[in-house]
Amino acid sequence: MRLIDADALIPMMKYATTDSDIGVFPIKIGFDAIVKVINAQPTIEPRPRGKWIDYTDDGYVECPFCGSATNCDDNISELHYCFSCGADMR
């Protein structure tokens, strides 16, 4: 999957529909339909990045974003993501 910036794509597409040599009206109708499809798509939020919080001596660490506690068994370097919210902990 390749993520795109729809906010940058739409003005570029609009520019492509203003060429008078290719007949703007049918292309403009198609452009408006494509913009509706792009705007209706779900957005992907950037994954938060952080570090595990080690509050206890019993091997548990806590996610700074959701507060979920996870047992790391002294292998904190192997826990790359929070199991609850998906935050990147690398």
N, C-alpha and C positions, 0 to 999 in steps of 0.2 A: 504494500500500500504506500502511496506517496501523498503526503499532506500538501495542500496548496493554500495560498492566502487568497481567499475569495474576495477580500476587500481590494486587493491589487488586480485580480483577474477581471472583475466586472468593468472598471474603467478602460482597460485595454480592449475588451470585447466591444465596448461602446464605440471606441475610436475606429475599430474595424468596420462598424456599420455606417459610418458617415461618408464613405467613398461614393461619390455621385456617379462614377463610371460603372458601378456594378448594380445599380438599382437598389436604393436604400429601403424602400417600403417593405418588400417581403423579408429582407434580412432583419429589419427593425422588429417585425412581428416575431421572428424566430429568436432574436436576441432577448426580447422581453420574456419569452417562455423559458429560455435557458436561465435567465437571472432568477426567475421564480423557483426553478429547480435547485439552483445553487443555494439560494437563501433558505430553502426548506430543509437542507441537509443538517444533520446534527453537528455540533461543534466539538472539537477535541480540546480539552483543557490541558495545558502543559502539566506534566507530572512534577509535583513538588520534590525538591531535593533537600536532604537534611542528614543529620547524624543521629544514631541511636542514643538515647539517654540511659545511662547505666546508674540507676538509683540504689540498687540492692547488691548484696554480696552473694545472693543465691543463684546467680546466672541469668536473671531476667533483665531484659532491656525494654524500654518504652519508646514508642513512636512519638516524636514531638508534634505531629499533626493530628492524629486521631486518638492518642493516648493508649493504644493497644499494647499490652505487655506480651513479650515473646521470650521463650527460654532459648538462650543462645549457647549454653554448655561450653562457654569459653571460646566459641568460634564466631565471634562477632564479625570478623572479616568475611565470613561466608554468607552473612545475611544481607543480601543486596537490596531487597525490597520489603516493605511492610506487607504482611499477609492480609491485613484488613483494608487498608486504603490504597495500597500500591505505590506509596511514596518511595522514591529512589534514595537509598541509603549508602550509595557507593562514594 
